[in-house]
Amino acid sequence: MKLKKITIITASAAILVLAFALQALAMDFSAEFVEKDGDSVRKGKIYMTGQKSRFEMEGMDEIEVTRADKKVMWIIFPKKRVYVEEEFWGVIPGDIGETGAPKDTGDLSRKDLGYEMVDSYRLKKFLVTVKYNKGETQDQYYEWYRTGFPIPVKMESMNGAVSYEYKKIKTAPQDPSLFNEPKGYKKITIDELEKLEAEWAKDKKK
């Protein structure tokens, strides 16, 4: 079993895709984010600096730290004082689509739809069209951009079922310790984690 399948945070494909686009821009920022997938709503925090990221999902007992510079990713369980290290496989550029799954960007184009007010900000809205297989298939979704921030602050599928949004964005240098390998924690394998998760589930039922 790959680690990507056992952590909810890494299922946030749209956020990962856009966050790592900032690596090339060497932009530091922190923000709160909101993911919606049908009736499911998840919130959390993201921290970015260079080729480093940190995701903290609200209500979850795990933290994801990705170090593209070291080609590793750590899934940290603060309450259990353990963490798993996995090779960082990179992020495949993609879109949010109808399912939120990452896809090959293919031939991407944007249509300017003017401005909209979102959370008191005047955002530029685009209809994004991505064509695959030499134009045989395509997907479309919306993006909203804020002046001074180089990636979309909001993405949404055409039917509105899947979306994410950055809120309370702060562009400033981040604390380097946020992206360090945890000290005083036990490093475990995925197989060991699966056994521990089974034990934790039993403990919760008691």
DOTIMI-157742 format. One line per 2 residues: number of its first residue (from 1); for each residue x, z, y of N, C-alpha, C. Coordinates in steps of 0.001 Angstrom, whole numbers. Example, Ala and Ser with C-alpha at 12.3 -4.5 7.8 and 13.67 -1.06 7.14 Angstrom:
residues 2
1> 13190/7800/-5690/12300/7800/-4500/13200/7800/-3300 | 12850/7080/-2250/13670/7140/-1060/12900/7870/30
//
This chain:
residues 206
1> 844/0/-1201/0/0/0/881/0/1253 | 608/-915/2168/1385/-935/3401/842/90/4375
3> 1744/592/5205/1343/1625/6158/266/1122/7094 | 283/-159/7384/-705/-714/8300/-2119/-489/7796
5> -2294/-337/6495/-3618/-164/5929/-4074/1284/5926 | -3142/2221/6121/-3533/3619/5983/-3568/4357/7311
7> -3331/3655/8398/-3425/4302/9688/-4427/3585/10571 | -5336/4323/11142/-6372/3736/11992/-5769/3154/13251
9> -4734/3810/13777/-4167/3369/15044/-3663/1939/14954 | -2991/1582/13860/-2458/237/13757/-3539/-809/13560
11> -4769/-406/13359/-5870/-1359/13282/-6234/-1884/14659 | -5671/-1276/15703/-5968/-1673/17073/-5175/-2920/17429
13> -5468/-4018/16785/-4665/-5220/16907/-4612/-5756/18330 | -5750/-5774/18995/-5781/-6340/20346/-4891/-5556/21289
15> -4895/-4244/21170/-4064/-3417/22037/-2591/-3661/21759 | -2227/-3741/20491/-831/-3981/20148/-348/-5311/20701
17> -1149/-6335/20531/-769/-7662/20990/-465/-7649/22477 | -1349/-7059/23254/-1178/-7089/24694/-98/-6141/25173
19> 15/-5002/24526/1043/-4047/24933/2432/-4621/24750 | 2658/-5287/23635/3990/-5817/23387/4288/-7055/24210
21> 3278/-7630/24824/3537/-8709/25765/4304/-8179/26961 | 4172/-6878/27223/4874/-6271/28351/6362/-6111/28097
23> 6792/-6189/26862/8208/-6021/26560/9057/-7031/27320 | 8586/-8256/27331/9344/-9312/28006/9382/-9094/29509
25> 8418/-8324/30016/8352/-8076/31455/9075/-6802/31854 | 9518/-6037/30872/10229/-4777/31116/9428/-3878/32059
27> 8139/-3758/31794/7261/-2972/32655/6887/-1669/31977 | 7053/-567/32693/6687/744/32159/5294/1117/32647
29> 4476/1628/31737/3163/2084/32174/2567/3023/31142 | 1560/3768/31589/740/4582/30699/-713/4323/31069
31> -1605/4537/30120/-3019/4289/30398/-3871/4928/29319 | -5136/5089/29633/-6123/5443/28623/-6757/4143/28164
33> -7200/4095/26922/-7865/2880/26463/-9130/3228/25704 | -10038/2267/25711/-11309/2404/24997/-11486/1173/24133
35> -11672/1381/22844/-11948/295/21900/-13396/389/21443 | -14057/-745/21394/-15413/-785/20866/-15491/-1841/19782
37> -16079/-1478/18674/-16289/-2405/17572/-17687/-2134/17034 | -18651/-2886/17528/-20047/-2613/17199/-20459/-1279/17801
39> -20972/-384/16982/-21389/938/17460/-20233/1940/17471 | -19085/1530/16947/-17919/2418/16888/-17144/2375/18203
41> -16848/3539/18740/-16084/3642/19983/-14919/4595/19764 | -13723/4138/20080/-12538/4971/19941/-11770/4982/21259
43> -11226/6145/21572/-10482/6294/22813/-9100/6861/22514 | -8181/6629/23432/-6840/7163/23231/-5953/6903/24426
45> -4657/7108/24221/-3671/6908/25273/-2547/6020/24758 | -1989/5247/25654/-861/4382/25325/238/4597/26356
47> 1475/4583/25871/2652/4687/26735/3567/3529/26364 | 4084/2802/27361/4952/1668/27107/6186/1733/27994
49> 7331/1414/27415/8551/1251/28199/9470/317/27424 | 9797/-823/28008/10660/-1780/27333/10114/-2157/25969
51> 10910/-1948/24936/10508/-2288/23575/10040/-1064/22801 | 9452/-126/23507/8983/1107/22881/7514/1332/23236
53> 6744/1838/22286/5351/2153/22569/4956/3429/21847 | 3929/4065/22362/3381/5271/21744/1865/5221/21878
55> 1156/5383/20752/-296/5402/20743/-790/6754/20256 | -1726/7315/20975/-2356/8570/20577/-3864/8356/20578
57> -4469/8365/19393/-5905/8128/19281/-6659/9449/19365 | -7621/9509/20248/-8405/10726/20449/-9122/11122/19167
59> -8992/12401/18799/-9662/12897/17611/-8911/12659/16316 | -7738/12018/16403/-6940/11760/15210/-5743/12699/15180
61> -5294/13054/13969/-4154/13958/13807/-2864/13190/13568 | -2755/12017/14164/-1544/11231/13993/-1182/10481/15262
63> 86/10195/15403/630/9481/16558/1467/8323/16030 | 1367/7193/16671/2175/6043/16267/3213/5740/17348
65> 4470/5729/16952/5561/5350/17852/6223/4111/17269 | 6272/3051/18043/6898/1813/17598/8146/1549/18417
67> 9240/1292/17719/10512/1006/18365/10970/-387/17938 | 10576/-1382/18720/10984/-2750/18415/12490/-2905/18534
69> 13099/-2088/19399/14548/-2164/19567/15288/-1709/18314 | 14681/-812/17542/15272/-327/16295/14628/-941/15059
71> 13576/-1759/15301/12827/-2388/14213/12226/-1364/13251 | 11725/-274/13827/11070/752/13006/9786/1222/13687
73> 8920/1813/12881/7696/2418/13381/7529/3763/12694 | 7169/4769/13460/6954/6100/12907/5493/6496/13061
75> 4892/6947/11976/3558/7526/12023/3753/9027/11871 | 3407/9761/12910/3733/11190/13001/2462/12027/12854
77> 2563/13074/12059/1455/14001/11847/1872/15372/12382 | 1627/15629/13675/2121/16859/14323/1684/18151/13646
79> 429/18215/13211/-69/19455/12619/579/19733/11260 | 985/18684/10569/1582/18837/9236/3106/18808/9288
81> 3665/18465/10448/5115/18431/10636/5781/17445/9673 | 5151/16301/9460/5726/15253/8619/5561/13907/9335
83> 6352/12924/8909/6201/11578/9458/6677/10548/8447 | 6163/9333/8613/6519/8211/7754/7238/7179/8606
85> 8298/6627/8054/9026/5563/8753/8818/4251/8023 | 8467/3228/8758/8261/1907/8200/9029/886/9011
87> 9417/-187/8378/10047/-1284/9109/9007/-1892/10042 | 9408/-2169/11253/8481/-2773/12211/8443/-4268/11982
89> 7253/-4777/11627/7110/-6191/11266/6803/-7064/12459 | 6723/-6496/13629/6432/-7286/14814/4950/-7477/15014
91> 4583/-8091/16132/3180/-8337/16440/2946/-9825/16531 | 2006/-10307/15763/1658/-11719/15825/739/-11929/17013
93> 1134/-12757/17989/252/-12991/19134/-1120/-13424/18653 | -2167/-12892/19273/-3508/-13216/18788/-4572/-12969/19825
95> -5784/-12970/19376/-6910/-12751/20259/-7859/-11765/19616 | -8900/-11414/20348/-9805/-10397/19855/-10915/-10965/18980
97> -11257/-12240/19163/-12226/-12909/18301/-13519/-12143/18112 | -14236/-12456/17059/-15474/-11767/16743/-15218/-10537/15871
99> -14060/-10504/15217/-13768/-9403/14297/-12716/-8454/14830 | -11998/-8837/15875/-10922/-8000/16384/-9634/-8201/15614
101> -9600/-9107/14663/-8400/-9329/13863/-7438/-10256/14596 | -6120/-10008/14449/-5141/-10868/15108/-5122/-12256/14482
103> -4905/-13261/15304/-4823/-14624/14805/-3661/-15336/15472 | -3296/-16481/14905/-2333/-17353/15555/-2945/-17797/16880
105> -2168/-17744/17965/-2732/-18086/19271/-3127/-19551/19364 | -2491/-20416/18568/-2856/-21815/18606/-2712/-22391/20006
107> -3605/-23299/20357/-3595/-23953/21663/-4528/-23164/22578 | -3967/-22374/23472/-4766/-21461/24294/-4947/-22020/25699
109> -6185/-21894/26205/-6485/-22305/27579/-7432/-21287/28205 | -7409/-21209/29540/-8259/-20256/30257/-9082/-20971/31327
111> -10341/-20596/31419/-11222/-21130/32459/-11526/-20018/33449 | -11242/-20268/34706/-11457/-19288/35770/-12951/-19097/36013
113> -13429/-17852/35850/-14850/-17554/36062/-15083/-16737/37338 | -14062/-16630/38166/-14233/-15899/39422/-13919/-14420/39269
115> -14477/-13622/40193/-14168/-12188/40216/-15376/-11343/39831 | -15080/-10171/39266/-16103/-9181/38953/-15582/-7803/39333
117> -16486/-6926/39735/-16110/-5548/40022/-16250/-4730/38743 | -15158/-4085/38333/-15139/-3227/37152/-14439/-1925/37522
119> -15166/-799/37427/-14590/512/37773/-13940/501/39146 | -14627/-69/40101/-14208/-136/41515/-13031/-1083/41758
121> -12592/-1823/40730/-11520/-2794/40901/-12091/-4210/40887 | -11549/-5044/41735/-11949/-6453/41779/-11076/-7203/40776
123> -11673/-7600/39646/-10920/-8204/38563/-11199/-9696/38443 | -10150/-10435/38097/-10284/-11873/37861/-10712/-12087/36414
125> -11798/-12832/36211/-12344/-13032/34872/-12041/-14449/34371 | -11688/-14528/33079/-11411/-15817/32464/-12147/-15940/31135
127> -12547/-17153/30813/-13015/-17473/29478/-11832/-18103/28753 | -11399/-17469/27695/-10236/-17942/26946/-10705/-18719/25721
129> -10142/-19887/25526/-10438/-20710/24353/-9148/-20923/23573 | -9193/-20613/22295/-8035/-20805/21425/-8430/-21775/20316
131> -7705/-22898/20230/-7993/-23912/19217/-6947/-23844/18104 | -7439/-23916/16869/-6568/-23843/15706/-6663/-25129/14889
133> -5690/-25303/13999/-5710/-26455/13073/-5908/-27775/13808 | -5106/-27935/14854/-5148/-29168/15654/-6531/-29420/16251
135> -7187/-28336/16659/-8472/-28456/17338/-9673/-28478/16435 | -9477/-28363/15129/-10606/-28397/14198/-11499/-27172/14321
137> -10907/-26025/14646/-11670/-24785/14844/-11220/-24129/16134 | -12057/-23249/16648/-11695/-22553/17887/-12375/-21199/17961
139> -11853/-20362/18841/-12457/-19067/19117/-12452/-18877/20626 | -13371/-18080/21129/-13448/-17834/22563/-13701/-16356/22827
141> -13155/-15865/23914/-13379/-14483/24334/-13106/-14385/25832 | -13396/-13238/26420/-13202/-13031/27853/-12007/-12127/28121
143> -11354/-12383/29242/-10278/-11518/29732/-10514/-11202/31205 | -10137/-9988/31599/-10187/-9574/32996/-8792/-9102/33421
145> -8324/-9575/34572/-7000/-9207/35080/-7115/-8448/36399 | -6233/-7493/36581/-6153/-6738/37823/-4904/-7153/38581
147> -4999/-7270/39890/-3854/-7661/40705/-2699/-6683/40508 | -1518/-7234/40245/-336/-6394/40095/-78/-5936/38670
149> -997/-6264/37737/-815/-5882/36338/-835/-7168/35529 | 242/-7494/34814/431/-8839/34256/-347/-9178/32992
151> -1028/-8217/32375/-1796/-8515/31167/-3251/-8115/31388 | -4160/-8583/30564/-5581/-8243/30763/-5824/-6742/30682
153> -6625/-6237/31594/-7005/-4829/31534/-8275/-4667/30699 | -8885/-5805/30366/-10074/-5766/29523/-10174/-7061/28735
155> -10575/-6962/27467/-10876/-8125/26633/-12202/-7874/25940 | -12942/-8939/25715/-14247/-8781/25073/-14614/-10052/24330
157> -15142/-9898/23118/-15596/-11049/22350/-16828/-11654/23030 | -17135/-12882/22690/-18239/-13588/23334/-19568/-12862/23180
159> -19767/-12240/22032/-21037/-11547/21809/-21009/-10094/22264 | -19889/-9668/22822/-19786/-8302/23346/-19629/-7229/22296
161> -19525/-7613/21030/-19468/-6624/19946/-18111/-5940/19841 | -17058/-6664/20207/-15697/-6132/20098/-15023/-6193/21456
163> -14432/-5090/21879/-13766/-5083/23180/-12743/-3970/23256 | -11879/-4076/24245/-11023/-2951/24588/-10812/-2998/26090
165> -10409/-1845/26632/-10195/-1774/28073/-9169/-699/28380 | -8226/-1032/29274/-7293/-42/29790/-7925/629/31005
167> -7782/1951/31091/-8272/2690/32249/-7190/3652/32738 | -7288/4048/33990/-6342/4990/34585/-4901/4542/34351
169> -4635/3291/34668/-3303/2719/34484/-2328/3291/35507 | -1172/3715/35031/-117/4223/35909/1175/3490/35574
171> 1677/2725/36534/2934/2012/36334/4058/2872/36895 | 4800/3487/35993/5887/4387/36379/6805/4586/35181
173> 8053/4998/35405/8961/5276/34286/8368/6332/33363 | 8544/6137/32058/7990/7051/31072/9064/8011/30544
175> 8627/9183/30119/9530/10176/29556/10146/9621/28268 | 11464/9451/28189/12104/8884/26995/11788/9652/25715
177> 11545/10966/25836/11296/11780/24646/10002/11389/23926 | 9113/10704/24633/7853/10272/24004/8099/9298/22857
179> 9245/8625/22871/9503/7546/21924/10609/7890/20922 | 10998/9163/20882/12057/9583/19971/11544/9852/18571
181> 12425/9695/17595/12109/10092/16228/11923/11604/16216 | 10855/12109/15612/10563/13545/15687/11635/14413/15022
183> 12032/15456/15731/13012/16399/15188/12283/17589/14564 | 12857/18110/13487/12242/19251/12834/11059/18878/11957
185> 10850/17572/11757/9774/17080/10903/10377/16558/9600 | 9614/16603/8547/10057/16079/7263/9674/14610/7143
187> 10653/13765/6829/10363/12346/6614/9871/12150/5183 | 8732/11501/5031/8155/11278/3709/7881/9795/3495
189> 7684/9425/2248/7365/8035/1919/5855/7819/1972 | 5441/6575/1879/4017/6263/1882/3339/6881/655
191> 4017/6792/-497/3448/7377/-1713/3252/8885/-1559 | 4230/9544/-944/4117/10986/-712/2983/11285/256
193> 2833/10412/1262/1757/10599/2235/394/10490/1561 | 239/9528/654/-1045/9353/-32/-1410/10609/-820
195> -423/11221/-1459/-663/12452/-2211/-1051/13586/-1274 | -330/13673/-136/-630/14721/835/-2017/14535/1434
197> -2389/13282/1712/-3711/13025/2283/-4811/13467/1329 | -4587/13271/35/-5557/13717/-963/-5674/15233/-945
199> -4529/15913/-776/-4532/17372/-706/-5209/17845/583 | -4937/17150/1686/-5566/17548/2957/-7076/17382/2874
201> -7520/16314/2222/-8963/16083/2079/-9614/17197/1279 | -8912/17672/256/-9457/18776/-565/-9537/20057/260
203> -8501/20287/1068/-8473/21497/1905/-9632/21524/2903 | -9984/20343/3428/-11069/20269/4394/-12411/20589/3765
205> -12544/20302/2472/-13802/20549/1776/-13984/22027/1431 | -12880/22776/1423/-12985/24205/1057/-13624/25011/2160
//
